[in-house]
Amino acid sequence: MTSQLRRAALSIALNIAEGSGLTKVEFKNFLRRARGSVHECIPILVIALDNSYISKEEHDGFYQTCQKLAKSISALIKSMK
């Protein structure tokens, strides 16, 4: 589970970086992939909480970070007309 969360988190940054040097259309696709990776982290956090690997406070903090990041990526996608 740890490795899956690390891969998903790394995928967020790598998709944004890779897409940033491409056309707007391609960049938007990479941003969507990055947002998908953010959303992939959320159920992993739930499983970690359910199995007592992380505390409720840690889960809530990570969850809020994921929500903010997903909203930021969505706002960036919308800004690219």
C-alpha positions as CSV (number, residue, x, y, z in Angstrom):
1,M,0.0,0.0,0.0
2,T,2.8,2.4,0.8
3,S,4.4,1.8,-2.6
4,Q,1.1,2.4,-4.4
5,L,0.6,5.7,-2.5
6,R,4.1,6.8,-3.4
7,R,3.6,5.9,-7.0
8,A,0.3,7.8,-7.2
9,A,1.8,10.9,-5.4
10,L,4.8,10.8,-7.7
11,S,2.6,10.5,-10.7
12,I,0.9,13.8,-9.8
13,A,4.1,15.8,-10.1
14,L,5.5,13.9,-13.1
15,N,2.3,14.3,-15.1
16,I,2.3,18.1,-14.5
17,A,6.0,18.3,-15.3
18,E,5.8,16.2,-18.4
19,G,2.7,18.0,-19.8
20,S,4.0,21.5,-19.1
21,G,6.3,21.5,-22.1
22,L,3.5,20.4,-24.5
23,T,0.6,22.1,-26.3
24,K,-2.3,23.3,-24.2
25,V,-4.5,20.4,-25.3
26,E,-1.8,17.9,-24.4
27,F,-1.1,19.7,-21.1
28,K,-4.8,19.6,-20.1
29,N,-4.7,15.8,-20.7
30,F,-1.7,15.5,-18.4
31,L,-3.4,17.7,-15.8
32,R,-6.4,15.4,-15.9
33,R,-4.1,12.4,-15.4
34,A,-2.5,14.2,-12.4
35,R,-5.9,14.9,-10.9
36,G,-6.8,11.3,-11.4
37,S,-3.7,10.3,-9.4
38,V,-4.8,12.7,-6.6
39,H,-8.1,10.9,-6.5
40,E,-6.3,7.6,-6.5
41,C,-4.6,8.6,-3.2
42,I,-7.9,9.1,-1.4
43,P,-9.0,5.4,-1.1
44,I,-5.5,4.4,-0.2
45,L,-5.7,6.8,2.7
46,V,-9.1,5.4,3.8
47,I,-7.6,1.9,3.7
48,A,-4.6,3.1,5.7
49,L,-7.0,4.6,8.3
50,D,-9.2,1.5,8.4
51,N,-6.2,-0.6,9.1
52,S,-4.8,1.8,11.8
53,Y,-1.7,2.5,9.7
54,I,-2.4,6.3,10.1
55,S,-4.4,8.2,12.7
56,K,-7.7,10.0,12.0
57,E,-5.8,13.3,12.3
58,E,-3.2,12.2,9.7
59,H,-5.9,11.0,7.4
60,D,-7.9,14.2,7.7
61,G,-4.8,16.3,7.0
62,F,-3.8,14.2,3.9
63,Y,-7.4,14.2,2.7
64,Q,-7.6,18.0,2.9
65,T,-4.4,18.3,1.0
66,C,-5.7,16.0,-1.7
67,Q,-8.9,18.0,-2.0
68,K,-7.0,21.3,-2.3
69,L,-4.6,19.9,-4.8
70,A,-7.5,18.4,-6.9
71,K,-9.3,21.8,-6.8
72,S,-6.1,23.6,-7.8
73,I,-5.5,21.3,-10.8
74,S,-9.2,21.7,-11.8
75,A,-8.9,25.5,-11.7
76,L,-5.7,25.3,-13.8
77,I,-7.5,23.1,-16.4
78,K,-10.5,25.6,-16.5
79,S,-8.2,28.5,-16.9
80,M,-6.7,27.1,-20.1
81,K,-9.2,28.1,-22.7
